[in-house]
Amino acid sequence: MNFKIDVEMTPDELRKVLGLPDVAAFQQQMMDKIQENMAAGAEGYDPLTLFKPYMTNSLGSMDALQKMMLNMMSGYTNNTNKTD
């Protein structure tokens, strides 16, 4: 038996339904502080240094992204070829 339920709501409404806090003001304060430090030339606040961890150790790495996609595709084709 399958059920399908379509729910239309905004991201803000979904956040409230899930009981998640509204962190928009906090995020804006953090971004303002980072921009302030970048404009002042504070050490460690240049764009390359800020984004380096995301580009080398996560899915930002093209090699990691390619491997993940290959694993997903091979897992999908292995599951669809099985007979019950």
Buried (B, 14 or more C-beta within 10 A) or exposed (E): EEEEEEEEEEEEEEBEEEEEEEEEEEEEEEEEEEEEBBEEEEEEBEEEEEEEEEEEEEEEBEEEEEEEEEEEEEEEEEEEEEEE
